[in-house]
Structures are given as C-alpha cells and as structure tokens.
Amino acid sequence: MNRTKLSICQSCLSSDEIENILTMFNHDWSVDLRSNCNRIVHFCRAGCCSSDDECHQKCRVALYAAAYRLWDIPLLYRWKHFEPAAEYVLRCLLLHGVLVSAWAHVCEPGDKEVNLQAVDEDNPDISPAMRQAVRVNKVLAMLTSPDAIENFAKALLYTLPLSQFMDELSFVESCRLRLRLRSQGLELPKSRCQVSTEDFVLMNMKLVTGPV
C-alpha cells in the first residue's frame, strides 16, 4: 500500500531514494505522526540495520529525500515547477502526515487559539507579524482539511496532461530556433535538437491536431 501511495508523487525521486523511503518507512503510512507521539516506526528486518546508529542514519537519508529537499519556486503565470511542489506536499501528507506535524510547530500558540481564517492578510492596517500568522494559520487549515490529500492528488492528475503539452510546446519552439540558426549557417553539432524541416512540420501538426 505504501508503494502505491508513493507511486503518484515520486517523479522527482531516484529509484534508490524510492526504495530507501519504502524500506525505512515500512510502517502503515496512514498512521498519523501526531497520534504516535510524533515518532516514525521502522520495522527492521533481518540484515536491514546493524545498529541503532545505522538505522537512524538511514532514516535521516530517507527523510531528507522525502521531505527535506525542496523544489524550485512555482511560477504563477505558467505551470513550471508546479508538479514538484504539489508532489512534495502530497508525499509529506501521505507519509504519516509529517508536513502537518512540522507545520503545526511553526504556528505560535496564540495562532491556534485565535480564529485567523477571516482575517485578510492583504489588509494594510495589520502588522507584518500578524500577516504572517494569518498565512501560516490558513496553510495549516488547508493541510488539515479532510480532503487535503484528495485535492492534491486530483491537482496532479488534472495538470499532468497540461504539463506534458507545455513540455512538447517548449521543445517545438526550441526546434524552431535551432532550424533558424541552421538556415543562417550556424551549426550546433552537440545540440540534442537535430530535427529536419519535415520533422518540424509534423511536430507542429501534432500540436494542433493531436497524435495521428
């Protein structure tokens, strides 16, 4: 079950990182970290770890791959970097809810007692500290909502075709520029974009009409 959950948010991970995460975090991921005294359980099988120190080191490496390594900032005017960010959030929600546990520690005690959901963080009359508290509180509310995992999973499902189309469109544009340079006598022998004019025409037709 853990492997199935990770499979929808692992495109930024290497095969070794995936196996290490599944090996070291082999307890049921649906068990929330906060309900288990903020402890992650690892069932050590024969030949897995020779000592507690080795176990802790392997867990740190796996946790770094799963939750500590961040992504490039998503661009608001296009979908660039969106998938790694959404995958990160979804992965850290699925993995014992480690993101919720970590984010809850960011909130000041007073933030949890006062309802900040109705406060407008863009209000110029509030202090920068209050503005940040409102944003942190709203993020925590989003992460702890009953549909948080489903919403992030659907976001990835919906945007994957769009992301693939944007990648294809970007590649076709690169090919167009390479062909223009080649027509002006500038060869780029080490370029990975070595398409002919006929190939470029077919690529443009595929963008407009879809695969044939």
C-alpha positions in Angstrom: 0.0 0.0 0.0 2.8 2.4 0.8 4.4 1.8 -2.6 1.1 2.6 -4.3 0.8 5.8 -2.4 4.3 6.9 -3.3 3.9 6.0 -6.9 1.7 9.0 -7.6 4.2 11.5 -6.1 7.7 10.1 -6.9 8.7 11.6 -10.2 11.3 13.8 -8.6 12.9 10.9 -6.7 15.6 8.4 -8.0 14.9 4.7 -7.8 17.4 4.3 -4.9 15.6 7.1 -3.0 12.2 5.4 -3.6 13.4 2.0 -2.3 15.2 3.6 0.7 12.0 5.5 1.6 9.9 2.4 1.4 12.4 0.3 3.3 12.9 2.7 6.2 9.4 3.9 6.5 7.7 0.5 6.2 5.0 1.1 8.8 1.5 1.9 7.6 1.7 5.4 6.3 -2.0 6.1 7.2 -1.0 6.1 10.9 -0.7 9.8 11.6 2.5 11.0 13.2 0.7 13.1 15.8 -1.2 10.1 17.0 2.0 8.2 17.6 3.8 10.8 19.8 5.5 12.3 16.7 7.5 9.1 16.2 8.1 7.2 13.0 8.1 3.4 13.4 10.5 1.3 11.4 10.3 -2.5 11.4 13.9 -3.7 11.0 14.1 -6.9 9.1 17.0 -9.4 9.1 20.1 -7.7 7.5 18.5 -4.3 7.4 20.4 -2.4 10.1 23.4 -3.5 12.1 22.9 -0.9 14.9 20.7 1.8 16.1 23.1 4.4 14.7 22.9 2.9 11.3 19.1 2.8 11.5 19.0 6.5 12.4 21.3 7.4 9.7 19.3 5.5 7.0 16.1 7.1 8.3 17.7 10.6 8.1 18.7 9.9 4.5 15.3 8.6 3.6 13.6 11.6 5.3 15.8 14.0 3.5 14.8 12.6 0.2 11.1 12.5 1.0 10.6 15.7 2.9 13.7 17.9 3.4 14.7 18.6 -0.2 12.6 21.4 -1.6 11.7 22.5 -5.1 12.1 25.5 -7.3 9.5 28.2 -6.7 6.5 27.6 -9.0 5.8 30.4 -11.5 2.4 31.9 -11.1 2.0 32.8 -14.8 2.5 29.2 -16.0 2.7 25.6 -14.7 6.5 25.5 -14.4 7.7 23.8 -11.1 4.1 23.2 -10.1 4.3 19.4 -10.2 7.4 19.1 -7.9 5.7 21.4 -5.4 2.4 19.5 -5.4 4.2 16.2 -5.3 6.2 17.3 -2.3 3.1 18.4 -0.3 1.2 15.2 -1.3 4.1 13.0 -0.4 4.6 14.6 3.0 0.8 14.3 3.7 0.8 10.7 2.8 3.9 9.9 4.8 2.4 9.8 8.3 1.3 13.4 7.9 4.9 14.7 8.6 4.1 18.0 6.9 1.1 18.7 9.1 3.2 17.8 12.2 6.0 20.1 11.1 3.8 22.9 10.1 1.9 22.8 13.4 5.2 23.5 15.2 5.6 26.7 13.1 2.4 28.2 14.4 2.7 30.2 17.6 0.5 29.0 20.4 -1.7 32.1 20.1 -2.3 31.4 16.4 -4.0 28.2 17.2 -6.3 29.8 19.8 -7.5 32.7 17.6 -9.5 32.2 14.5 -7.5 33.9 11.8 -9.3 32.4 8.8 -11.5 35.5 8.4 -8.6 37.9 8.6 -7.4 39.4 5.3 -3.6 39.1 5.2 -3.5 41.8 2.5 -5.1 44.4 4.8 -2.5 47.3 5.0 -3.5 48.0 8.6 -2.3 44.8 10.1 1.3 44.3 11.2 3.8 42.1 9.2 3.8 39.6 12.1 0.0 39.3 12.1 0.0 39.0 8.3 2.5 36.1 8.5 0.5 34.5 11.3 -2.7 34.6 9.2 -0.9 33.0 6.2 0.6 30.2 8.4 -2.7 29.5 10.0 -4.5 29.3 6.7 -1.9 26.9 5.3 -2.4 24.7 8.4 -6.1 24.8 7.9 -5.7 23.7 4.3 -3.3 20.9 5.2 -5.6 19.5 8.0 -8.8 19.7 5.9 -10.5 16.3 5.4 -10.0 16.5 1.6 -6.4 17.7 1.6 -4.8 14.5 0.2 -7.6 14.1 -2.4 -7.3 17.7 -3.6 -3.6 17.5 -4.1 -3.8 14.1 -5.8 -6.5 15.5 -8.2 -4.4 18.6 -8.8 -1.6 16.4 -10.0 -3.9 14.2 -12.1 -5.5 17.3 -13.8 -2.3 19.1 -14.5 -0.2 16.2 -15.8 -1.6 16.4 -19.4 -1.2 20.2 -19.4 2.4 19.9 -18.2 3.2 17.3 -20.9 1.7 19.7 -23.5 3.7 22.6 -22.3 6.9 20.5 -22.4 6.1 19.5 -26.0 5.3 23.1 -27.0 8.6 24.2 -25.4 10.6 21.5 -27.3 8.9 22.5 -30.7 9.9 26.1 -30.0 13.5 25.1 -29.4 13.5 23.1 -32.6 12.2 26.2 -34.5 15.0 28.3 -33.1 17.6 25.6 -34.0 16.3 25.4 -37.6 16.5 29.2 -37.9 20.2 29.2 -36.7 21.0 26.3 -39.1 19.4 28.2 -42.0 21.8 31.1 -41.2 24.8 28.8 -41.3 25.3 28.3 -37.6 25.6 24.6 -36.8 25.3 23.2 -33.3 26.7 19.7 -33.6 26.4 19.0 -29.9 22.7 20.0 -29.7 20.2 17.3 -28.9 17.7 19.0 -31.1 18.6 17.7 -34.6 15.3 17.6 -36.4 14.7 18.2 -40.1 12.3 20.7 -41.6 9.9 17.8 -42.4 10.0 16.6 -38.7 9.4 20.1 -37.5 6.3 20.5 -39.7 4.9 17.2 -38.4 5.6 18.3 -34.8 3.6 21.5 -35.3 0.8 19.5 -36.9 0.7 17.2 -33.9 0.4 20.2 -31.5 -2.6 21.5 -33.4 -4.4 18.3 -34.3 -3.1 15.9 -31.7 -1.5 12.5 -32.3 -2.4 10.7 -35.6 
